[in-house]
Amino acid sequence: YQPRNMAATAGLQVHHYFDEQTQEEVVFPRHGAFEVKVNGILIFSKLQSNLWPNLEKIAGLLTQIRQEVEAGRDIAKFSLEYRQESNREELA
């Protein structure tokens, strides 16, 4: 079986499973959006980065953001745009 989706043609590792409820084969990663925003600030965008999200890194970043918010500090430095401009680590 050769999957015919963008993930496979882009060289991404593709996973399959059979969904018993829908009786369909499901292919991951799927093409589509996955975005994380906090207080209107974009933290991660699968569409902008073309990368599959690393949930552990995103969870760690959300913990840092919560601490900053609780301390009354600005969280703009956590925005995807800021991190890209500053060559900061991506969340993928």
N, C-alpha and C positions, 0 to 999 in steps of 0.2 A: 504494500500500500504506500503510495507516495502522496503525502498531503499537499494540497494545492492552496496554500495560503501564504500571506506575506511573510509570516515568521519563518517558514521553511526556506523560502527563496532568499531571505535576508541572512541566512546562516545561523539563525537562532536554534537552540535545542528545542525540539517540539515533543510534547508529551500527549498521550492519548488515553482516554478511558471511556468505557461504555456506560452511559447513564441509564440505569434500569427504569427510572420513572418515565423518561421521555423516549426511551428506546433509540437513542441516537449516540453516535460517537462524538465525543467532545475533544477538541484540540486546544492545547495551551502552549505557548501564550497566544491569546487572541489579539487581533488588531482592535484597538479601541482606546478609550481614555481611562486613565486612573490618575486622579489628581487629589492632592491633599492641600487644604487651605485652613489657616488658623487666623481668626479675626480678619478675614478678607485678604490675607497675605498667602500667596502661592508658595508652598513649601516643596512640593514635588509634582512633576507632570510627566507621565509616561509619553505623551504625545510630543512634548517639547524635547525631551531627552532621548527618545527612541530606545529607552532602556527599561527593562523590567524592574520594578521596585524591590529594594532590599528592605523587607519589613522590619528587621532588627534595627537597621540604621534609622529608619523613619520613626520607630518607637522611641529610640534613644533621643532623637532630635525633639520629638514631642515632649519628652520628659524635661529636656533642657528649656524648651519654650515655656512650659508650665511654671518652672522655677523662676524664669525671668518675669513672667506676668505677675506671679505672686509677690515678687520683690518690687513691682512697679516699674520695671525697666522696659525699654523699647525692644521690640522683637524684629524690627526691620532687617537686622543682620542675618536672620534666618531665612529670608526670602530666597527663592530660587534665583531670581535675577541678581541679587547681591552676591550670592555664592558663585555664580557663573562669572560675574565681572571680576571677582576677587580670586578666581581660580581655586575656589574652595572645593572640598571633596563632594562629589555627587552622591546621591542616595540610591545608588544602584550597584 
